[in-house]
Amino acid sequence: MKKLTFFSRKLIAGKYPLFLLKMKLLFLLLVLNLQVSAAAFSQVKVSVELKKTTLGNAIKVLEQKTGYRFVYNNEVVPVNKIINLSVSNADITRVMELLLDKLPLTYKMVDEKMIVIVEKQDYLFTPEAGQKVTVTGKVVDEQDQPLSGVTVVETGAGGGAKTVTDAGGKFSLEVSAPGATLSFSYVGFISKAVAAERGQDMVVKLAPENNKLNEVVVVGYGSQRSTSVTGSVAKVDAGDIAKLSTTSVDQQLAGRAAGVQVTVNSGSTNDAPRIRIRGINSINNGSSPLIVIDGVPVNTGDLGGFTATNPLADINPNDIVSFDVLKDGAASAIYGSRAANGVILITTRHGARGNTKVNYDAYMGIANPVKKNKLLNATQFVEITNEKYANNNESSPAVMDASNTNTDWQSLVYNKNAFSHSHNVGVSGANEKTNFFFSANYLDQQGAIQRNTTSRYGVRANVDHQVNRFIKIGTNTSITRLKNVGVNNSSGLSSVVINSLIALPNVSPYDAAGVAGYNVSGDGKSLGAGANLITIDDAYPNVLFSLNNDQYNIEKYRILSNAYVELSLLPGLKFRSQGNVDLEQAADFYSLDARHGDGYSYNGLVKNTSFSRTVYNLQNYFTYNQRYGKHGVTVTAGNEIQKNVAKSSMAGGQGFSSYFFQTKNLITGSYTTQLSGGTYAEGSFLSYFGRVNYDYAGKYLLAFTIRRDGLSALSQANRFGVFPGVSAGWRISDESFWKNNNIDNVASSLKLRASYGKVGNALSGFPYLSTYGAATYGSENGLALTNLGNSSLSWETSKKLDVGFDAGFLHNRITVGFDWFKNDVDNLVMNVTYPNSFGIPDNTVARNIGAMQNNGFEVSVTADAIKKKDFNWNISANFTRVKNKVNTLYNGQSITSTSYVIKEGLPLYAMIGYRYAGVNKANGNPLYYKGDGRLIQGDIASQKYYYANSKEDVTLTDVTTLTDADKVVLGNPTPTWYGGLNNTFTYKNFSLETFIRFSGGNSIDNSQRRTLLNQKFKNNGVEILDRWTPTHTDTDVPKLWYGKESFINLSPSSRWVEKGDYVRLQNVTFAYALSKETLTRFARGYVSSLRVYVQGQNLFTKTSFKGLDPDLISETGTSGNSIPVIRSFSVGVNVGF
């Protein structure tokens, strides 16, 4: 290209008047631009001392100190050139002059946020100046896959032209001149500046950012970059959860965030999980975290009724883009009185710039119980049962019938290959003013038990619209309909699980002459005896009749919605007003058949119950975000008002003229006894909150948070509480010595942080008020005190201290997060017992008297173990260690239950019981240790205890007793360590992901095992085959003896306490994604992505626990008779259009 070395104004004015006019205008614009840029630059002062460092490193240091983003072409800028840079409190303009001194480079500022470094070019004196040209090209990632929606902008003096890449990553843009600088930016990728090339298609390759170190974290009423977060916040983003074919959001979170434990209570399709963040934080007031969805605080408790509900199952997992978990006091203090148990912020999807996208996700699969109890077959049952009776000197009642009936009741009750399928359609897109996301989903799932099903229909609309430069409005709305057909999993006669374990295997479930074709006793009360000489003990019914004729159904509708308006008042100052509602409506139908089972004694029972629960929430807050040189300030301040209303009404009847009237609804005139009832409750919050985030040069970080909450559940004297939080951070890796000594070559980044905060646990109801109920005195009706209120009740509070760090190594290929935490919980509300003479209902009054502590540490690690063009291996893991201890109780007095104790110095609900010493080999009696360590044996025949000199002592002379004083601590019911390990392998278009979850340090009271060793006329588990007999003496199972169950199977006892440690292969997914080239060739651009996969969940568990699953435990550590969890296999497809 020829360059002009002189020019004549007359020549140009005469021959090129239009050109001269353009040059004047261009010169004027340049001058104005430089003045604006200089004004902006003059506010930024920089001090830096860099010696013998690279130009590229110097640019990184300036980015961190100034807040500007530098964009340049690596092929133009010599990033490895060694330079020295020393300035003190200098303007950025002076710094840039020194930085680019003696280099053929110059710079431009774009939008006061970006500095673009380009080659020096004298556009005014080139023959082609002012000639616009069109450049074309393609943007790809590091695997050469096209990127759609990439923003392409011409920067510099003649800049302004802008476009985005299409579905194939291609772009076409008219620029002001050849060689113009183009900036390419895309969410999740490092921006890049490239000189425009004319005459050939450009190929621009973008490298991905390490989002783990600079991702956006939602922190409540706003968001921050993770680099500036000083609290303890765990993030689980779409990349971690989007590939899971789960039915509920809690399943997505389990094991994927440090400090967060998610366990299931049952294998039922609609049971709610138990979520704990850094341990248990209350005794009587709930330990579940606050859940906030798109700014809406939502209800997470069971709605009520006879069928359990899981509120989190109302949310479509496909709609979620991320979870952010606020764990420490400083991060969660913005939610004040509701943050003692942590806060989980759920963000749903929105549209992205580019063409409208349609995505279809679907999967179908089958599931079976992971484990079933091993029960006696008919022959074994007859042998064991008759031995029970023989040892009690009774005749044998168990007989095999002529058909040698051998019924496997578990197989009849449990589903085989339970089918489930899910379909989800999402539509999203955005332009300069509006972005939108719409979705519709359908789920149908069968559970582990026959007839247990859940179906869900849902739609969502998320829309944001920029009305003008000052006003933005939007709404997030979801509507869900959920229908659940439940089963009886109680401890009653019709309990499906218990009945399937104890039903007699030598009788048939069916009898053509019986009730509705089922084998039922002549009086209709119990399972038919078949050839046996007696019927089943305790009049347990035919479980199949109850399962198929009793009904536990619920149909629920839920609306989660918010609408907001956001005003941009001044540069950096915004005001947002957002109204939220969480509305639930449900109808519960409960029917016990009159002919048999639990409904027999009522002659039929039906209850129709309607429930409604509504949360109204209004938030108004200001946000100010601005930088003043090295000082960055973000201020949030506002208020929140919330009202909760819950009510129910029940209409029922019993004594039906015919079971025919029990199938669908409560029919007028079909019953003799009318039942009715209802409830109503309401409560409200009034809150004011504020948060200030400050940073100096991006490396010294401070945050202050405060919230004042008023709660209607407390008296006026204690209604308001103040909850402050403070945190600090130091990005030590931004210090000059770190880079000057090349530490960053190994430790790429390091942020130290510490925080302290005080948060609360809001009380429910109105415990400060006394309540009254209907009562009679003699023959007169009236009112009586049912609960004595306490007007001095106040908040339960948690004082949380946290110290940690976030680090990156080897250019952030490895990231590590660590936290040590301590949570002191006090003012716990507990019942204090008073003498009977006080006349107080239940002799108790609630008071703030308890205190306990949780402390421990957690660590999370991510690593790109292998990162090649065709093969990648990514690892992510987290581990949490937490210990609980009760510190203070009323007058130091322990609270003792049959199987656990709440005692100062011990973990909450410490398990207590008698120490089991095995079986006396000489006579089969059970052996125990007294509290003082002395050995005793229990004589089954007399049901008395005697001191024993040895484990084979048969003398029964020195009588003694076992009392509560002989109980010892047997274990801790709460896991003390847990975590997860995820491995993702990708080879070309194939991917394999494995996820392992683990937990332990706790003990489990295996009460189901005790049920299976019963000494009644019921079936048993196979463990009873190992019982003591004169020819089999080396065993821990005592001698059989009908009717002596409570003595032989003494509880609580260490005999039933087992370790709860386990390691579980939770998920394996193998997938194949078609390449863009293949889709273009065969789908002609109509399909943008296609992924097919197979997935297995809950595949394998390694544990010493003998029960069904170590996760199926109560808060106090009892395994119970829960429905077993399921193992599922599914195939799915994700298609993008």
N, C-alpha and C positions, 0 to 999 in steps of 0.2 A: 504494500500500500504506500503510495507517494504522500509525503508530508510537505505542506506549504511552509516556506521559511520566511516569507514576507507577504504583505498584502497592502492594497491601496484602497482607502476609504472611498475615493472617487470612483474607482473601478467597480467596487461592490455596489455603491449607491446607484451607479448608472445602469449596471447590467442586472443587479440582483436586489431591487428595492424590497421585494417581499422577504427575501432572505435576511436583509439588514433589520427589518422590523421584527422578525422572529428572534434575531440575536439580541435586540434590545430588551424584548420581553423576557427572554430566557435569562439575560444578565440580571434583570430586576428581580426575577423569581429566585435566582441563586443568592442574591444579596439578602433578600428577605429570609430565605431558608437558613442562611448562615447566621443571621441575627437571632432567629428563633432558636436554632441549635445552640448558639453561644449562650443565650440566656438560660437554656435548660442545663447546659454543661456547667455554667458558672456556679450552679447550686451544689455541684458535686466536688468535694475536696478529697484528695487522696494522699496518703502517706505510705510509701512502700520502699523497702530496701532489698533488692535482689541482686545477687552477684553470681556470675558465671552460671546463669540459668538459661534454659531454652526460651525462644520467643513464644512457643506454644504454652509453656508453663507460666510465663509472665501474663499471657492473656487470661489464663484460668484464674490467676490471683486477682487480676483486675475485675473479672466477672464477679467474684465473690465479694470484693470490697465495694464495688459501685452499684451492684444490682443490675447493670446492663448486660445484655446478651450479645456476644461477639459472633458474627457470622463471616466466614471467609472460605476460600477455596484452598484446600491443602496443596494443590498443584501450583498455586500462585504465591502463597505465603510460606516462606521458609521456616516452618515451625520448629525445626531442629537447630536453627542458628543460635549460637551462644551469644548472649547479650548481658549487659549490666544496666540496671535501672534503679536510680536513687532519687526520690523526691519526698518532700515534706509539706503537707497541707497545700498541695498544688491543685489547680483546676485540671479537670480531665482533658481539656484541650492541650495544656502544657504536657501532660503525661503522654498523650497520644503523639505529640510532636517528637518527644524523646524516644518513645517506643519505636516509631517508624523512621527515625533518623538514619540517613544514608541508605534507605531502602526505597526501591521504585514503587512505593505503595502510598495510598492515601486512604481516607475513611469518610464515611457518611453516617449520620444518625437517622434512624427510621423510627417514627412514632414515639420518640423520647424513651424507648425501651431497648432499642437494638442499635448496635454499632456494626456497620458493614465495612470490612477492609477489602479494598480493590486495588488493581493496578492503576498507576497514574496514566491518564489518557487526556490528550488535548482535543476534545471533541469539536471545539470551535474552529479549529484550523485543519480539519480533515475534509477532503472533498466530499465524503459521504455523510457529513454531519447533517442532522435534521431529517435524514431519510429513514422513515419507519420500515422495519422489516418484520417478517413473520418467522418465528422459530417454532419447531415442533420437536417432540421427543417423548420419552417414556421414563417413568419412575418405577424402580424396582427395589426390593429389599435385598438382604445379603444372600438370600437363596435364589435371587433373580426372579422372584415372583412379583408380578405387577401390583402396585399399590394404588387403590382408587381413593379419591377424595383428598389427595395431597394438594395443599394450597401452593400455587406458584405465583410469585409477585416480583415485578421488576422494581429494584431499589435504585437509589441514586437520584441525581437531579432530574432526569427525564422519566423517573419511575411513576408508578401508579397503576400500570396495567396488571390485571389479576385474573386468574382462572383456577380451576381445579381439575385434577386428572379424572378420566372416565373409568369405567369398570375394568378396562384393560390397562390402566395406568398411563394412558396416553394424554398428551396435552398439545394445544396449539395456542400461541400467544403472540400478538403484535407488540413489538417493543420499539423504543424510541430510536435505537441505533444499533448497529452491529457491535458485539462485544459488551452489550449492556449486562449488568449483573442481575441474575435471577436468584431469588431466595426460595428454597423449597422447605416447607414445614408440614409436619404431620404428627398427630398425637401419638406418643409412644416412641417417636424416632427423633434422632438428633437433626436439627435444622442444618441446611447446607446452602452455601452461596456458590454459584457457578456462572462463568461468563457465557453469554448466549452465543450459540454457534449457528451460522447461517449456511444453508445449502445442504445440510445433512441432519438426520434425526439424532437428537441428543439422547444419551442413556445416562440417567442420574441414579446412583445407588445410595439409599439412605440406611444408616446403621441404627439399630434399636437402642433406646436409652435403657439404663438400668433403673427401671421404675421403682424397684424396691427402695432405692435410696432417695428418690426425688418424686415419689408419687403423691397424688393429692389425697389427703386424709380428712375425712369428715369429723369435726370435733364438736358438733352441737351449735346451732345457730351460725354456721359458717364452716369454712374449710381452711386447711393450711397445707403447705408443702411439708412432707415428712422431715426434710432437712431442718425445718424451723420448729418442729414439735418438741416440747420439753417435758410433756407428760408421758405416761405409759399407755400407748394406743396400739392395738393389734389390728391389722388389716387383712381381710380375706377378700381378694378381688375376683372378678369374673373369670380370669384365667385359671383360677384354682377350682372353681365350682361349676362352671358352665357345662362341663363334660359329664356331669353326674346325672344319672337318670333317677332322681329322688322324688318322693311324693310330698315332702315337707321340708321347710327351710332349716329346721333344726338338724336334719340329717346331713345337710351341707356343711354345717359348722363343726360337727363333732370331730375332735382331734386335730383341727386345722389351725387353731390359734393358741398360742402359749397362754396359760392361765385360765383357759375356758374348758370346763368339763361338761359334756352332754351325755346323759344316760337315759335309757328307756325304762319304763316301769312295766311294760307289757308288750306282747307281740300283736295286740289288737291294732286294727288299722287306723284308729282315731284317738289313741291315748296320747296325752301330752307328755313331753319329755321333762326331765329334770335338768335345768341348766344352772351351774354354779360357776362364779368367777372368783378365783382365789379363795375358795373355801366357803364355809357356812358363816353367815354374818348375823343371824338372828335365831332365837330359840322358838318363839311363839308368833313371830310377826312376818314370816316368809323370808326366803333367801333367793328368790328369783330376780334376775336383773330387769331393769326397765328396758322395754323394747320401743324404739322410735323408728317409724317407717316414713321416710320423706318428710320428717319434721313432725309427724303425728304420733304422740304417745299412745300406745295401743294397749288394750286389755290382753293379758296372757293367762288369766286364771280360767279354770273350768267354768263354763256358763251355768252349770247346775243340771239337775234332773237325774234320771236313772241311767243315762248313757253318757260315758265320759266323752269330753270334747277336747280337741287340741286346737286352740286359737291360731297357732302358727301354721296349721294345715290349711287355713283359709287363704294363704298367700301363695301364689304361683311361683315356684322356684325359678322358672324361666324368665320371670320379670326382674330378677334381682341382678344388680351389677356389682355390689360389694357389701361386705359387712365391715364396720369399724367398731371395735370394742374399746370402750373407755374403762380402764382398769384401776388407775390410781386416783387419789383424792383430788389432785389438781386438775386432771383432765375431766373428771366426772362432776366436779363441784358446780359446774354450770347448770346441772340438773338438781342440785341442792338436796332437798329432803327425800328424793326418790332414788338417790344414787349410791346408797350404802352397799348394794349388791352388784354394782357396776351397771354400765349402760351399753346396750347393743344398738348401734345405728345402722339401719338397713336402707340402702339407696337403690331405687329402681331405675330402669333404663330410660334413656332419652334418645332422641334422634341425633345423627351426626351429619355434618355437611356432605353434600354429594347427592347422587341420584337416590330416589326412593328405593328402599330395600325391603324385600319380603323374605321372611325366614320361616321355614316349617321344620319343627322338631317333633319327632314321634318315636315311641318305643313300645315294645310289647314284650312280656316276659312271663315266666312261671316262677313259683316260689313254693318251698316246702319248709316245714319246721326244721331248724338246724339239728335239734336233738329231741328225742322222745324218751321218757322214762322206761327203763327195762322192768317189765312187770312179770309176775308169775303166769305161766300158762295154766290151763285147766287142771292138768295132772298134778303140777306142782302146788297149785292152790288147794286141791283136795288133801294132799299130803301135809302141807303146813297147817291148814286149818284144823284138821283132825288131831294133829299133834298139840296144838294150842289147847283144845278141849280135853284131850287125854291127860295132859299135865295138870289140869284143873279137876281131874276125876269126873269128867262129863262124857257122855256118849258122843260119837262122831256125827256131825250134822251134814258134812259135805259129801256129795255123791256125784259121780259121773253119770250122765244120762245115757240112754241106749245109743244115741247118735254120736257120743263122744264130743259133744259141743265144746268148741274152744274159741271164744269170742275175744277178738282184740278190740276193746272198746276205744282205745286211743286212735286206732286207724279209722274207726267209724266217725269219730268226732272231728279229727283233724282233716284239713283240706289236703288233697294230693294234687300237686301241680296247679296250685291256685293261680289263676290268670289275672294279669293286669295289663292295661294299656293306657297310654297318654298321648295326647295330640295338642300341639301348640302352634299358633300362627302369630307371627309378629310383623308389623309393618312400621318402618321408621324412615325418617328423612329430615332434612333441614335446609333452609336457605338463609339468606342474610337476616331475615326478620323472625322466622318461625321454625321451631323444631318440634317434632312430634314422635310419639311412640304409641302404637295401638297393639293390643294383643287379645287373643281369645284362646281359652284352653279348656280341655276336657280330660278328666282322669276317671278311670274305673279300676278299682283295686279289690281283690278278694284277699281275705286274711287267712291266718293259720287255722282258724276254726271254721267249720261249715257254717254258712249263712252270714258270716261276718263280712260285710262289704262296705266300701265307701266310694261314693261318686261325687265328683266336684266339677262344677261349671263356673267359669270365671271370665270376665272381660276387664281390660284396663285401658285407660286413655291418659297419657301424659302429654301435655301441650304447653309450650312456652312461646310467647310472642312479644317481640320488641315493637311496641306501638310507635314510638319515636325515640329520639336519643335520650329522653328523660324518663320514659315510662315503659316498664316491662310487666306483663301479666302472665299468669299460667295456672294450671290445675293438674293435679295427680289424683286420679279416681280409679278405684277398683271395686267391682261388684262380684260377689261370690255366692253361689248356692251350693251347699254341701248336704248330702244325705247319707246317713250312716245307719246300717242295720247292725246292732250290737248283739252281744251275748252276755249271759250271766257269768261274771267272774268273781262273785262275792263268796262269802263263806257259808251261804245258805244251802238248803237242801238241793236246790236246782243248779248249783255251781257246776259249770261244764267241766272245768279242769279237775276239780276234786272228784267228781263222779266218774270221770273217765279213768281215774287211777284206782278207785276202790270197788268199782262194779265187778260183780262175780263173773269170772271168765268161763265158768262151766254152765252158764245159762244163755239162752238166745235173747237178743234184743226184741225179737218179734214174736207175736202170737196172733194167729188169725182170729181167735176168739176173744182177744183182749181189747182193751180200750184203743180205738182207732188203729187196731192191728199191731199194737205194741205189747210186749210182755210186761204186764202189770199185776200186782197182787190182787187177790179177790176183793179186798177192802178198798182198793184203789190208792193206797197210801204209799206203796213202795214198789221197787223192782220185783218182778215175779221170781219165785224161788226155783222154778224148774224142778229137777229131781232132788234138790237139796231138801233136808228135813225142816229147815227153818228159813225165814226170810232175812235179808240183809239187815245188819244192825243200823239203828238210828233212822230207820224208815227212809233211807235214801231212795229217790225215785229213779225211774228209767231215764237215763240222761238223754237218750235220743228223742224221747217224747218231749222232754222239756226244751231241748234245743230247737225242735221243729215246730213247737206250738206256743211257747212263751215268746213275747215280743218286747224288744228294747230298741226302739227306733227313734231317731231324731232327725229333723229337717231344719236346716239353719240357713239364714241369709245374712250377708254381711256387706256393709258399704264402708270403705275407707276412702276418705276424700279430703283434699285440701285445695284451697284457691288462694292465690296471693296477688298482690300488686307491689312492685318494687320501683321506687323513685330514685333517680340519680339527681341529687339536689345540687351538689358541687363536685368539682374534681376530687375523687376519692371518697365522697360521702354519699351513702345510700340509706334509704329507709325502706323497710319491708314490713308489710302487714299481711298476716296469713291466718286464715280461718280453717280449722280442722274439725272433722267429725269422724268418730268410729261408732258405727251403729250395727248392733247385732239383734236379730230376731230369730227365735227358735220355737219349734213345737215338738214336744216330747210325748211319745205314745208308749205306755207301759202296760202290758197285759200278761197276767198269770192265768193259765188255763184252769178252769174249774174241775176238770176230770182227773188231774193227777199233778203231783209235784207241789211246789210252793203254793199254788193257787187252790189246792184241794181243801185246805182248812177254811178258806174264805168262801168256798163255793164260787170261785172266780173273783178276780180283782182287776180293775182297769183304772188307770189314772192318765188323764190328759193334762199336760202342763205347758203353759206358754211362758216364754221368757223374753225379756228385752233388756238390753244394756247399751247405754249410750254415753259417749264421752264427747263433750263440746269443748273445744280448745281454741283460744285466740292468742296470737303472738304479734307483738309490735316491737320492732327493734331497729336501731340505727347501727350502721357499720361505717367506720372511717378507716381508710387505708392510704398511707402516704409515706414517702421517703423524703427525708431532709438531709441531703448529703449522705453521710454514713449511717444516719439514724433512720430506722424503719419503725413505724408505729401502726398498729391495727387496734382499733377500739370498737367493742361491741357493747351496746347498752339497750335494755328494753324491759318489757314486762310481759307476763303471761297470765291468762285467766283460764281456769278449767273447771268444768262441772261434770260430775258423774251421776248418772241415774240408772238404777237397776230395779226391776220389778218382775214378779212372777205371779201367776194365778193357776190354781189347780182345781180341776173338777174330776171327781172319781166316783166309783161305785163298786160294791161287792154284793155277793149273793145273787148270781145271775140265773135267770130262768133257763138259759141255754148257753152253752159255750159259743154258739153261732153268733151271738151278739158281741163277742169279744175281739173280733178279728180286725176291725178297721177304726172304730171310733166308739165313744161312749154314747149308747143309744138310749134315749128317753124311755122309761117304763120297762127296761129290761133287767133291772136290778132292784134289790130291796133296801140296801143301805147306801145313803148318799154321803159322799166325802167331799170336802172342799177346803181350800186354804189359799194363802197368798203371802207374798213378801213385798216390801218396798224399802229401798235404801238410796240415799243420795249423799254426796259429799262435794266439796269444792276446794280449789286452790286459788290463791292470789300470790303472784310472784313478781319480784323485781331482780334483774340480774345484770351483771356487767363483767367484761373481760378486757384486759389490756395486754397486748403482746408487743414487746419491744426488742429490737435487735440493733446492735452496733456493728457495722461493717459485715453483717451477716454471720458473725461468728460468736458474739456474746449475746445470749438470749435470755429474756426474762418474760414471765407471764404471771398476771394477777387475775384471779377470778373471785367473784363474790355473788351470792344469791341470798335473797331474803324471801322465805316462803311462809305463807299463812295457810293453815289447814283447819277446816271446819270440824274435824274430828277431835280437836283439842279445845279446852276451855279458853276463854278470852285471855286469861293471865298467861297462858303458855302457847297461845295459838301461833305466834310468829317465831321463827328461828332464823339465824344467820349462819351461812355455810361458806367459809372462805377457802381459797386454795392459792398456792404460790409455787412456782417452779422456775428452774434456771437451767441453762445449758451452755456449753462451751464447745464450739466446733474447733477443736484443737488442731485438726488437720489443715485448717485455713491459716494457721500461723506461718510466718515466713520461714522460721527455722525448720519447720516440718518439710517444706519443699526444698529449701536450700541444702539440706542434708540428705535429700533424695529418699526420705522416709516413705514418701508417697509411692515409691516404686513397689513397696511391699504392702504397707498399710495405706490404702488409697484415701480413706476417710475415717474420722473418729470424732464422735460427738459424745461428750459426757453430760449427764443430766441428773437432776435431783428434784424431788417435789414433796410437798406436804399439803394435805387438804383435810377438811372436816366436812363430812356429808351425813345425811340422815336417812332414816327408814320410817316412812310415814305410816301412821296407825290407820286402821280401817274402822268403819263404823263410828260410834260415838262413845268410846269407853269411859269418858269422864262423866257420863250421865247414868243415873240409876234407871233400871227398866222394870216394868211391871207386866204381869200376865194374869189371865183369868184363873180364879181359884174358888174353892168353896170352903165355908166354915160352918160345919154342921150341915144344915139343909139350905143355907143361904149362899147365893152366888156373889162373888166380888172380885177384888183385885188383890194380888200379893206381890211383894218384892221378889223379882227373879234374879237381879244382879245389882250389886252395890257399886255405883260409879265412884271414880276418884278424880276430882277436879285438878289435882296436882300432876296428873300424868303429862309427860313431855315426850319429845322425840327420842327415839333410839339413835345414837350417833356413832359414827365410825371415824376415827382419826388415822389417816393413812399416810405412811412415810414410804418413799420409793427412791432408790438410787440405782442408776443403770447407765448403760452406754450402747451406742449403735456404731458399728464399725464395718468397713469394707476393706477387702484385701485383694491384691493382684488385680488392680484396675476394677475393683468391685465385682469380680467374678465370684467371690465369696463374701457374704454379708453375715454378720453376727449381731444379735441383739441380746442384751442381758439385763435383768432386773432383780434386785433384792428388795423385798417389800415386808412391811409390818403393818398390820391393821389392828388397832386397839378399839374394840367395840364396847361401849358402855351405855348406861341408862336402859339396859334391856328390860322390857316389860315382862314381868313374871307374876304369878299368883302367890300371894303370901297367905298362909293358913292362920286362922284365928280360932279361939275356943268356941265350942258350941254355944256357950252362954251369951255370946255376942249377938246371936240371932241373925247372922249374915248368911245369905243363900250360899250353899256349898262351902260355907266357912272360909271363903277366900275373897281377897280384894287384889286387883291388879295394881302393881307399883313398879316404878323404875328402880330396880335393885341389882340387876345382873351386869356382869362384865366378862368378856373373853377376848382372846387374841388369836389372830391368824398370822403366821409369818412364814417366809420361805423365799425361794428364788425361782426364776424361770429363764430359759434360754431358747432362742430360735436361731436357726441357721439356714441359709440358702446357698447353693453352690452350682455354678455351671461347670460340672466336673469335666465334661467334654463338649467342645463347641467347634464343630467342623461344618463344612458346607453341606454334607449329606447326613451327618450323624451328630446328634446332640444328646447329652445326658444331664438332666437337671435334678438336683436333690433339694428337698426342703424338709426340715425337721424341727420339732419343738419338744421341750421337756419342762415340766413344772413339778416343783417340790413344795408342799405346803403342810404345815403342822397347825393344829388347833388345840387350844387350851382354855378351859374355863378358869377365870381369875377370881370372880367375886359372886357370891350368892348371899341371900338374906341371912344375916347372922352366921354365915359360914355353913349353914345347914344344907346337906345334900338332898337332892330330889331323887328318890329311888322308885323305879318301876320293877316289875318282875324280872326283866331281862336286861335292863340298862340303868345307869346311874348318871346324874348330872352332879358333878363334884368338883370342887376347886382343885386345880392342879392336874386334872385329867381331861382328855379330849371330850367334846360334847357327845352325849349318848354312849359313853364307854360301856361296852358289853360286860355284864357280870353273870356269874353262874357258878355251879359246883364243878370241881375238878374231877373228871372221870378217870378212873384208874384201870379200866378194863373189866375182865370177867374172871371170876374165881374158877380156875381150871377144875377144881374138885367137885363143884356143885352147880356151876353155871350162874351164880348170883352176880349182880353188878357190883363193882367196887368203886369207891370214891375216897377223896381225901377231905378231912375236916379242914377248917380254916387254919388250925395250928399245924397242919401237915400230917396228922395221924391217919392211918389207913382204916377204912371201915368197909363193911359189906352190907348190902341190902338183902335181907331174906325175903324172897318173892312170896313164899307161902304165907308168912305172917305180916308182910309189908312193914317190917321193923328193921332198924339199923343196929349193927353190932360192931364193936372194935375188932379188928383182925390183926393178928401178929404177922401174917404174911398173905400173899395173894392166893394161897391154897389152904388157908386156915378155915376149917369147917366148924369150929366151935362157935356157938351162938349163946354166949352167956353174958358178956359185958355190953348191955344195951346202951344205945346213945341215940341222938337225933341229928338231922340235918336242918339247920335253920338259916335265915338270911345272913346271920353273922358268919357262916361258913362260905359264903359266896366270895369269889375273888374276881379281879378284872381279867377278862378273857380276850379282849381285843378292842380295836378301834374300828367302828363301822364305816368311817369316811376314808376314801383313798387318799394317801399321802403323796403319791406321785402318779403322773399320767402324761400322755403326749401322743405324738404322731410322727410318722416318717413317710414321706412321699417321694417316689422315684418316677421320673418321666423320661422315656427313651423315644427319640424320633429318628427314623432312618428314611430319608427321602420323604415319601408321602405316608409312611407307616408310623404309628405311634403306639407305645405300650406304657400304661401308667399303673403303678401298684401303690396302694396306700395301706399302711399298717398303723393300727391304733393300739395303745397299751395303757394299762392302769394297774395299780397295786398299792401295797402297804396297808390294806384294810382286811378285816375279818368279816365273815358272813355266817349268820345263824341259819343253817339249812333246815328250815322247818318242814319243807316238803319231804325231805329224807325221813324225818320223824313220822310224818303221815304214812309213808310207805312201809314203816316198821311197826304198824299198829298191831295190837293184840286183840282185835275184834273179828267178827264174822264179816270181813271185808278182804279185798285182794291186797297183796303186798308187792313191794319191789323185790328184785332178785337178791338184794343184799341179805334178806332174811334167810336165804338158803345156807348162809354161813353161820347160823345160830349154833349155840352150844348144845351138844348132845353127849351122852356118855362115851361115844366113840369119836367125837370131834370136839376136843377141848381147847385147842389152840386157836382162839377167836376173840374178837372184841364184841360180838353180838350175844347178849345173854340168852338164857334158856327161855323158851316160849311158855306162855301161860295166859290162857284166855281170861279177859277181864282185868288184868293187872297192868294195863298199858301205861297209866300215869306213873306207876312205880318203876316199871322196867325201863321206860323211855323218859326218865326224869328230865325235866326241863325247867329252867335253863341249865345247860351243862356243856362242858368243853367237848363232849362227845359229838355235838352237832355243829361246833364252830370250826370253820375251815378258812383257809387263805383265799382271798379274793383276787390275787394277782392273775393277770392274763395278758397275752399278746394275741392280737387278732388281725388276720388278713382281711381288712374291711372291704377293699375294693380293688378289682383288676379290670382295666379297660383296654381293649385292643381295637385300634381304629385304622381306617384307610381313607385318606382324602384325595380326591381326584385333582390333578394338577390343573392350573389355569389353561394351559395349552390344550389339554384333553377336552376340557369343558368348552373351550372356544371352538374346537374342531367339530365336536359332536352336538353340542347344545346351541351353537350359533349365537352365543352371547346371552341367551335367555336365562341360563343358569350360571351364577357367579361362583358358587361353591357347592360342593357335595361331599359329605362325610358319612361313612357308614361305620358302625361299631358293634361289638359284642361286649357285654359287661357282666361281671359277677360280683355280688355283694354279700358280705358276711360269710366268706368262704371257709375260713378255718380259724379255730381258736385253740391256743395252747394254754391250758390251765390245769391246776390240780383240784379245782372245785368240782364236786361230784353232782351238783345240781344242773339244771337246764342251761343257765347262763349266768356268769358272775355280774352282769350288768343289771339283772332283774332283781334289784334289792330295794328295800325301803330306806328312808333316811336313817333309821335306827339299825340297819344292817340285816334285816330279816328277808329271806328269799321268798317266802310265801308260796302261793299256788298260782303264779302268773301264767298267762298264755305264752307259750314259747315264741322266741324270735324266729324269723324266717331267713332262709338262704334263697337268694333270687338270682336268676339268669335272664338277661334281656338282650334283645337286638334292637338297634335304633338307627335312625337316619337324620341328618341335619342337611337341609337344602336351602341355599340362598338364591334369590332371584334379583 
